[in-house]
Amino acid sequence: MSRLRVHAFAVSIDGYGAGPRQSLDDPLGVGGRQLHEWVFPTRTFKRMHPPHLVEELSGQDEGTTGVDDDFARRGFEDIGAWIMGRNMFGPIRGAWPDDSWRGWWGNDPPYHVPVFVLTHHPRALIEMEGGTTFHFVTEGIEEALRRAKQAAGSKDVRVGGGVDTIRQYLRARLVDEMHLAISPVLLGTGEHLFSGVDLPALGYRVQAHATTAAAMHVVMARGAR
Amino acid sequence: MSRLRVHAFAVSIDGYGAGPRQSLDDPLGVGGRQLHEWVFPTRTFKRMHPPHLVEELSGQDEGTTGVDDDFARRGFEDIGAWIMGRNMFGPIRGAWPDDSWRGWWGNDPPYHVPVFVLTHHPRALIEMEGGTTFHFVTEGIEEALRRAKQAAGSKDVRVGGGVDTIRQYLRARLVDEMHLAISPVLLGTGEHLFSGVDLPALGYRVQAHATTAAAMHVVMARGAR
């Protein structure tokens, strides 16, 4: 049965999944980029992302293999559709001024499957290169999940983010499995993942963990022991 | 100059430093014990704690050496006095019913120096075996620190906990260095270390980190880069 999965979601030791004041220059909020330092050097990151992002965030090499890369790679395996919040799609708030914004990722985004973007503002779908199609869903998280599962068929659906979107799916007990990468950084302010979200009370248990020089990886699942 | 240090303070990935509903049976709150699994096997823990606690929490062996033990050991080096909150000293709330409660640690507590216990309820000092003396301070955190520094001389003062005591010293910008051990567990409820405490805004920066199979160790200091 198709599951809803969160992967490679980076959190600071004080619980923030993004910095404050997201903008075109700070897609991850101020200070948010340091949350993701563990993934930038990995082979999966370099293979999946367009050259302009790899060049900005990483090096020209092939990328690392190992535990960090394994966790990054699993997030792309057996995924038939993505769901993301509107802030993960872009920095624009309110009604869409025009159709020019097509995401942060260039013409060939790293998804290669249908992506369902939660928004309060309707917009026509966008077909990108490489199989990615952005669909804009205004009817809420359950309808987005229904459409994503339909698109995914027997494969799973991944919730990419951001923090608020993941919090909504967690509180609705709709996430089946979640992998967090705890990064050794302090943000102090921004988007808090856990505030008001009691994961054990929602049925989540830590299923596995692994540490690397760059991160503590923790996998939790509903109903796991 | 004598510094105020926090060491080996364990925190869940969702930010809790203790579970809820502390009691005689749950000194660390419900579920709180799993926060400390990283330290129980270490040589330092076994050497510093009384046999009845070691037997309950750990094994009969010599204890592990390595990164976890190094971090545990540093917390006892060059420490001339301790400060702790009243809940770290015991489960009793309100006025002291009598003088029978003498801490969780038996006749020879692991401190071996003066320990200043914050409380709203006066009580005569207690001299224990092995050099530990419990002093009860009713005049607040700054007076406790003044007396602890006086007792420590050229050595440092360690704040043992619990969460509320550490939060008070952090918010007053009085902690010079803090080592947290992030444990791969979820508590969901209990005593939250970071809530309302913006560490970067208070001047704290991550100075070093190290990961082991059991924990992510993070050292932060005020004014560090």
Interface residues (C-beta under 8 A of the other chain):
Chain A: V11 I13 D14 G15 L180 I182 P184 V185 L186 L187 G188 T189 F194 S195 D198 L199 P200 A201 Y204 R205 V206 H209 T211 T212 A213 A215 M216 V218 M220
Chain B: V11 I13 D14 G15 L180 I182 P184 V185 L186 L187 G188 T189 F194 S195 D198 L199 P200 A201 Y204 R205 V206 H209 T211 T212 A213 A215 M216 V218 M220
